[in-house]
Amino acid sequence: MDSEQPTDLSLSVCLSSATILQTGRPSSLVPCLLCRSVGCSESMACDKFIQWLEDDFAPWIERVLEPVPFIFINFLLVVVFVFEFFIVLPNEIALRGIVVGTGLAAIGVYFFVNIFYHLYKTAFTDPGRVPKDNRSPSCDKCVNHKPYGSHHCRTCDKCVLRMDHHCLFIGACIGLYNHRHFVQFLAFLGFGCVYALFAGIYSLWYNVIWRSREYAYCNMVEDSVLCAVRGAHLPFITIVFGNAICLFGAILGLSMFVWQAFLVSDGMTAIQCRKEGKGDMPSWQIFKDMNWAKKNWKEFLGIAKSNESFLTRVLLPSGHKPYYAEEYTLGKV
């Protein structure tokens, strides 16, 4: 029995106590305790178990949990939509009139259409798969050509053309074909949430900041479900909660948009910026040459030619590809 070779099962669970001290992995405790009963080689079991954790288990966990933030973002957007159109808007119409209320609603619809459009284009557009090619340089993991600016994503397990980063919130790589949609999503999200805060300023003022009895929510919107239970302070709680979500969205969206604006102005991606030793984003020095920044923005947004309108390609939903898409696809970059 002593000379019997360990089985595959024993190899997958065997870890020694020395390994726990060296690696500090508390998850190794159970395999370590089982090791004594199977009598396998410590180093062999250790290597196999750790390799399984890193190569199979960790990516599997990432794939399982990857949709959760995206679903949560959609949930928050739906909550904000319901809050703005079914709770705040009736109160604003009662306070400011039907004409102003209709205008507020139209602008709100415009923001929501663009937010959802660019969110889903970012999530479901192929960021830029590298075509099969034997030229060098090549990726050690893909065993395929690796053009300038491309990067191998560990989560997606593939090389992405002009990769910027892997977005955990959306669950997708940001690369050549969806980078513009990502930046526009951040812009519409940030400015849309700022707009929502100002559009509902009367509701916030009369029900939270200056608790007016005359203009209280339940006096202006008597048939609202929030007023069904008197004394429950549901309008106050709902308005505070809704505005808190809008404030969070404004801060998150605009802060990330500013980060991306620096990169776009310098004609770089986040990965390129780090590789060239500039940190997470370029410095303010890039704005000394405004012509350079303007040129990069026009190419990034796809509006450098005279027949390409800022209205139809930026302010309205548009699925056009970036100028340099063909160059990256054909490997000219």
Sequence and secondary structure as in RCSB ss.txt:
>XXXX:A:sequence
MDSEQPTDLSLSVCLSSATILQTGRPSSLVPCLLCRSVGCSESMACDKFIQWLEDDFAPWIERVLEPVPFIFINF
LLVVVFVFEFFIVLPNEIALRGIVVGTGLAAIGVYFFVNIFYHLYKTAFTDPGRVPKDNRSPSCDKCVNHKPYGS
HHCRTCDKCVLRMDHHCLFIGACIGLYNHRHFVQFLAFLGFGCVYALFAGIYSLWYNVIWRSREYAYCNMVEDSV
LCAVRGAHLPFITIVFGNAICLFGAILGLSMFVWQAFLVSDGMTAIQCRKEGKGDMPSWQIFKDMNWAKKNWKEF
LGIAKSNESFLTRVLLPSGHKPYYAEEYTLGKV
>XXXX:A:secstr
 TT    HHHHHH   HHHHHHH  GGGHHHHHHHHHHT  HHHHHHHHHHHIIIIIHHHHHHHHTHHHHHHHHH
HHHHHHHIIIIIIHHHHHHHH HHHHHHHHHHHHHHHHHHHHHHHHHHHS   B      SSEETTTTEE  TT 
EEETTTTEEETT  EEETTTTEEE TTTHHHHHHHHHHHHHHHHHHHHHTHHHHIIIIIS  STT HHHH TT G
GGSSTTS HHHHHHHHHHHHHHHHHHHHHHHHHHHHHHHHTT  HHHHHHTT TTS  GGGGGSHHHHHHHHHHH
HT  STT  HIIIIIS      TTHHHHHTT  
